[in-house]
Amino acid sequence: MVEIGQRLQQKSEALARKFPPLLVAAYRVADSVMMGLHGRRRPGSGETFWQFRRYEPSDSASLIDWRQSAKSEPIYVREQEWETSQSIWIWCDHSRSMEFSSRADIETKQDRARLLALSFAVLLLRGGERVGLLGADATMLKGLGALPRMAQMLVSGLVDDERKGLPEPRVLPRGSQVVLISDFIEPIEPLENRIKWYSSRGQRGLLLQVLDPAEVRLPYNGRARFKGLEGEDDTVIGHVENVRVDYETRVSRHVDNLMGLAHRFGWSFVQHKSDSPPERALSELYLSLSQEVE
């Protein structure tokens, strides 16, 4: 019992050290990305005032704001804000391969994926959307007050089931968006089956591929040992530079296949390297989602 208590204490202390910086960093990244025309900020049916504009012959007389019109000669109508919030479900890969970083000054793919997931949630919740986390326990979160809980789930929710790859299919409300964040370094068939499953139920989505720069360019020379992170045997290559061209070709082909898969089902695809500014990937994510709902 004492050993169990000590392990729980160590785990909780590690979580406490990491959790606040993650949330602070997520707000910082989100604040740097300008809000686009997405979701609620459009004219439509709703109860919240958006703007006045001049009356047009096609407008119903019931839309005229007589008080505003009395202040000047033109007749004005009152437009309401579009208020159909979406449900966006985010999944962040917790498999062992996401723990890789090629240099000490670069975040692991997992840390960058968590940061982007939480930053994306900040933008979505600010825009009035509903955000859920896919995983062993799919949970819908509403409002910015849910962000601390989401950060805690991203950091501590590493149950065994979440380390086995893609999340199990879950029936989501029709019209929901699905955002999958991973390195996607695996055969493409399981991902294709999962996208096909969600698409057949009216869901569209986004794929965000997070890669370490060394996984894209293979910058090593000479003899190198590559350690498998998912239980694979180690691989020793005598002259890495001799296989670089073939390696980069295969990586490029795999990325092309991922992109083609996403586009075939009407999904979006964004690739991000962990040594690049997170703001760039967050902007692409947000713009891609904006285009999905136009």
SULUR-V873840 format. One record per run of one state. SS is the DSSP state (2 for helix, 1 for strand, 0 for the rest). FROM is the first residue (numbers start at 0). TO is the last residue. If there is no record, write none. Layout:
BEGIN
SS;FROM;TO, SS;FROM;TO
END
This chain:
BEGIN
0;0;0, 2;1;31, 0;32;41, 1;42;42, 0;43;47, 1;48;53, 0;54;59, 2;60;62, 1;63;63, 0;64;64, 2;65;68, 0;69;74, 1;75;80, 0;81;85, 1;86;91, 0;92;94, 2;95;98, 0;99;107, 2;108;125, 0;126;128, 1;129;132, 0;133;137, 1;138;140, 0;141;142, 2;143;155, 0;156;158, 2;159;162, 0;163;175, 1;176;181, 0;182;186, 2;187;198, 0;199;202, 1;203;210, 0;211;211, 2;212;216, 0;217;222, 1;223;225, 0;226;233, 1;234;236, 0;237;238, 2;239;241, 0;242;242, 2;243;263, 0;264;266, 1;267;272, 0;273;276, 2;277;292, 0;293;293
END
